[in-house]
């Protein structure tokens, strides 16, 4: 429907799949839709796998920093989470 209207969805947010298979399905969906950026709040343990998917599908993932009570509310936590990640992993600061 978007294509028929000449619209391209560039970003998709805020979604946080629970398993690697769910992440892979999300990246496949994003690739098919032409989405370039996914905004999420993944578990830190998932970031290495997500980085692999970012590189494989050539799609960026931005970690969202919801307010305190969210795991990523603190900038230092955000920076540490992406320190070893793919250059396609970044931050969305609001």
C-alpha positions in Angstrom: 0.0 0.0 0.0 2.8 2.4 0.8 4.5 1.8 -2.6 1.2 2.4 -4.4 1.1 5.8 -2.8 4.8 6.6 -3.5 5.7 6.5 0.2 8.8 4.8 1.7 8.9 4.0 5.4 12.5 4.8 6.5 12.2 4.0 10.2 10.3 1.6 12.4 9.9 2.0 16.1 9.9 1.1 19.1 10.0 -2.6 18.9 11.9 -5.1 21.1 11.8 -8.7 20.0 12.6 -11.3 22.6 14.5 -14.0 20.7 17.1 -14.1 18.0 14.6 -15.7 15.6 12.2 -12.8 16.3 15.0 -10.3 15.6 15.8 -12.0 12.4 12.2 -11.9 11.3 12.1 -8.2 12.1 15.2 -7.5 10.0 13.7 -9.6 7.1 10.5 -7.6 7.3 12.4 -4.3 7.4 14.5 -5.3 4.4 11.4 -6.2 2.4 9.8 -2.9 3.3 12.9 -0.8 2.5 13.2 0.3 6.1 16.6 1.7 6.9 16.4 2.2 10.7 14.9 0.3 13.5 14.4 1.9 16.9 14.4 -0.4 19.9 15.4 -1.0 23.5 17.1 -4.4 23.2 18.6 -6.4 26.1 22.3 -5.7 26.2 23.0 -9.4 25.8 21.3 -9.3 22.4 23.4 -6.5 21.0 26.2 -8.7 19.5 23.6 -10.7 17.6 21.7 -7.6 16.6 25.0 -6.1 15.3 25.4 -9.1 13.1 21.9 -8.7 11.7 22.5 -5.0 11.1 25.6 -5.7 9.1 24.0 -8.6 7.2 20.8 -6.7 6.3 22.5 -3.2 6.0 19.9 -1.8 8.4 20.7 0.5 11.3 19.5 0.0 14.9 19.0 2.9 17.2 18.7 2.3 20.9 16.0 4.6 22.4 16.6 6.2 25.8 13.2 6.3 27.4 13.1 8.2 30.8 14.3 6.8 34.1 12.9 3.4 34.9 14.0 2.3 31.4 17.3 0.4 31.3 18.8 2.9 28.9 17.8 6.2 30.6 21.4 6.9 31.5 23.7 8.0 28.7 26.7 6.1 30.2 24.7 2.9 30.0 23.8 3.6 26.4 27.4 4.3 25.3 28.6 1.2 27.1 26.0 -0.9 25.3 27.1 0.1 21.8 30.8 0.4 22.5 31.7 -2.9 20.8 28.7 -3.0 18.5 28.5 -2.6 14.8 28.8 1.0 13.5 25.2 0.4 12.4 24.1 0.4 16.1 23.6 3.9 17.5 21.5 5.9 19.9 18.3 7.9 19.7 18.4 10.6 22.4 15.2 12.3 23.4 
